Amino acid sequence: MDEQLLTILKLCLLALLYLFFLRVLRAVWVEVRGPRTVARKGRSATPALATAGAAAAPAPLPPAAAKGSRRSERRADRATPSSLAIVEPAGLQGTRFPLLDELTIGRAAGCLVTLDDTFASQIHARVFSRDGQLFVEDLGSTNGTFLNRTKVAGPQVMHRGDRLQVGNTVLELV
């Protein structure tokens, strides 16, 4: 073979090796860095654990108003999801996590839904409520977050019965 061709092939191999190392370093950096805190309009950036306990209880209704609205409350309770339940793996099936203003899902001890799943990132995803709706958002995980087998790209609305896959763990909104 021509010596120039061998030199070009060596340089290409070296470039591919450097690209591989950069990809590995990026993956490690994403895992170590954790999620970004984003300030919303009119609100300061707060970590997930600070807002988790701040779920407000509804104000009690006066006795006259309570009688007429019991049926509508029951219908609203059936329509409003109250928790995330693990569907897979079978060993954890049925484990429930109550929905708060914001839930973080991942392997880290600081997550409100802590998973023992090697395919889940330290802080993998978050489920949060905004304007009376539930949303799921991927937090830069390596393997991605899937809602009903569709990859989550940005905040997506969740409804009762939706399945959320984080690594090998599948959770259902009930």
Sequence and secondary structure as in RCSB ss.txt:
>XXXX:A:sequence
MDEQLLTILKLCLLALLYLFFLRVLRAVWVEVRGPRTVARKGRSATPALATAGAAAAPAPLPPAAAKGSRRSERR
ADRATPSSLAIVEPAGLQGTRFPLLDELTIGRAAGCLVTLDDTFASQIHARVFSRDGQLFVEDLGSTNGTFLNRT
KVAGPQVMHRGDRLQVGNTVLELV
>XXXX:A:secstr
  HHHHHHHHHHHHHHHHHHHHHHHHHHHHHHH       TTS    HHHHHTT        HHHHHHHHHHHHH
HHHHS  EEEEEESGGGTT EEE  SEEEEESSTTSSEE   TTS TT EEEEEETTEEEEEE S SS EEETTE
E  S EEE TT EEEETTEEEEE 
